[in-house]
Amino acid sequence: MAAPLVLVVLVAVTVRAALYRSSLAAFIAERVEVASPLNAWKRVVEGLALLDLGVSPYSGAIFHETPLIIYLFHFLIEYAELVFMITDVLTAVALYLAIQDYNKVVFKKQKLLIELDKYAPDVAELIRTPMEMHYIPLKVALFYLLNPYTVMSCVAKSTCAINNTVIAFFILATIKGSAFLSAVFLALATYQSLYPITLFAPALLYLLQRQFIPIKPKSKSFWLYTMQYAALYLCSLVVIICLSFFLLNSWDFIPSVYGFILSVPDLTPNIGLFWYFFAEMFEHFSLFFVCVFQINVFFYTIPLAVKLKEHPVFFMFVQLAIISIFKSYPTVGDVALYMAFLPVWSHLYRFLRNIFILSCVLIVCSLLFPVLWHLWIYAGSANSNFYYAITLTFNIGQVSRARQTRLHFEDCTGSGVLPATVNSAGCVWPIQSSIAASCLSCSS
Amino acid sequence: MAAALPAVALLLGCCGAPLASGVQDQAEQFFRSGHTNNWAVLVCTSRFWFNYRHVANTLSVYRSVKRLGIPDSHIVLMLADDMACNPRNPKPATVFSHKNMELNVYGDDVEVDYRSYEVTVENFLRVLTGRIPPSTPRSKRLLSDDRSNILIYMTGHGGNGFLKFQDSEEITNVELADAFEQMWQKRRYNELLFIIDTCQGASMYERFYSPNIMALASSQVGEDSLSHQPDLGIGVHLMDRYTFYVLEFLEEIHPASQTNMNDLFQVCPKSLCVSTPGHRTDLFQRDPQNVLITDFFGSVRKVEITTETISLDRDLTVFENELPKDELATEPLKYADQLPVAQIIHQKPKQKDWHPPGGFILGLWALIIMVFFKTYGIKHMKHIF
């Protein structure tokens, strides 16, 4: 599998290098869909320039990156393009290895369940075979590397790519089963952009599953493991934050980074949902609504954890989707990360009802973003409502896709009411064939 | 100074030794105030018929200033509204400042430079700082130099730290102080007298920081300036109290008056004005006692005509240095000292490159190595080395 991966990597690098050399790079770099106030490259350069002038980069509300990014780019700023290409490649390789490992786990479980005869006879056609699952890791890497969103993000040199790399490494570490590394990378991811803290739950669930620890509140080993993992995570987070203090000898990165993410003061339009609301809101309501919107991101973790506790990797995927839809400054780079996971659940595709409509919605919205932006800002014949409408439609498309996937995933795996064992990712029917009948009908 | 010097020379050469003492006295007079020309910027910032009194205030000061000698070419008059031709004016073409229509301050020779909607904060600041578009006519420019004494009179509605312009924008005391500082740095005035007649007027001069500014206000912070008298025939208040009494005071001044600023400070005590007028002289280099009213309100030239010949006395410099002892003992401010031009031109800020502190790098890499070995175990070390 290495050779096709290398080929894909080469193609991706070529595409990016070609775009860097072309005149499109400048155009893409200033698109608001790709560069948000949190991760625009212009701001990184500005922050480093301020630092060279002897001023704290966080003064002036321009620069909202963490000190580790300052450290990274202080030495690598001349090779920025190379850095971003390498991060994309690293992300793709990490996802490739992660999904490869994950598939092995899936197979093992499936084999176990087949031997235990837990499958109904009429699901034979949906048992996943090694043949069809052989290419999934490559597809994942392909989906990530050649996704136009990723390419645009890379060409714009948006540090979203670095966030994606850290999250990819976190997923790799989780799937490999190393709690320590997973905690470290999760701490790094949280440190970078705060929202991955919600990925704590799926990671914990996956690791518990791997250790065969039952997820019952009464079980002592469950709490022990949870405490260990939480302690590892919190300690690494604290260590990283304290280390960042020593870079500039000041704590003002905390309000600049996390205060900025949480309080959303910059209302530049982006593909998210925050800017339009807060542009129109009266001052004395803004705190309330900021809290409501932010809670919306973190809110789905616990219900999803309850519902999807048997399928933590799917939970992780849904959580990533929720983060990238509801975070305060989303960009298409965030969308690209969770879109890379779609091949993993390609066996569900025949049950997704509106896949055509949803794909069309997403493609059309992506194409309409620059059009309506031009109409609004340059031609002056549209206004912010148009752009926000497309943002809304785009997000509705994403939410629908996530919902459809989840719904059919669930329908196919049983809602946990019936005493059936389920494969962690496969489409398995419970023993009662009546449910099987209803599930077969869900393909209509 | 250049204009006064030949006159002095003429004087001294003519008088000779026996009249030396008289000459010296007169010569000293020449150097009392360093100004050679006078300007006035009179601003009324209020619109609408019910703000009649602000226009009347401004026009009254305009009239006094013209009477005392400042020509129209040296007055920048900004009136935000036209009361004389206002449809609600029962006596068109007049603006009265005393009840019973005693005194028409509009007259036949009023020259308004900025009228109606041209009276904006931007235009006012441009007039003061001289940063006006090249197409502005001369009458709309403040062409002062470093030997000009400028009178700035403002009236309208104000608050704590701001003055309202035409009900749509405001100028703050900080902006005004910065404009005056710009004027100082561009040497656009020798001395400046700032008079403001608004509510809480004293707040407008509290932020001044440029030298040679004297300021008067009609009320302190927290107080309102009140209007004086309504005229039942016209139906509005005609004047504000402070300006009314200032004008009464000014009516007694003629070009040769020796009345000084201390008398002006006493105008309109609280019993008459209801508000407490305030003044500020800490930025002013001369003692207000020695400052004549006509230094600001009039355009008085000290000229002596003589038919005798004078020979230049080389001890002329003695007069220049002999300032009265009771003046503020400050050294004369030179332009070059204020801006360290040499430093600015010849010295660029040193480009010190920032480096991350060693402790940070050490800590970071130690952590990374620790994580690496914790994950992969020490036994792999021999594979690396």
Boltz contact constraints between the chains, C-beta under 6 A:
constraints:
  - contact:
      token1: [A, 51]
      token2: [B, 354]
      max_distance: 6.0
  - contact:
      token1: [A, 52]
      token2: [B, 353]
      max_distance: 6.0
  - contact:
      token1: [A, 52]
      token2: [B, 354]
      max_distance: 6.0
  - contact:
      token1: [A, 71]
      token2: [B, 356]
      max_distance: 6.0
  - contact:
      token1: [A, 181]
      token2: [B, 375]
      max_distance: 6.0
  - contact:
      token1: [A, 184]
      token2: [B, 371]
      max_distance: 6.0
  - contact:
      token1: [A, 243]
      token2: [B, 363]
      max_distance: 6.0
  - contact:
      token1: [A, 246]
      token2: [B, 359]
      max_distance: 6.0
  - contact:
      token1: [A, 246]
      token2: [B, 360]
      max_distance: 6.0
  - contact:
      token1: [A, 247]
      token2: [B, 356]
      max_distance: 6.0
  - contact:
      token1: [A, 247]
      token2: [B, 360]
      max_distance: 6.0
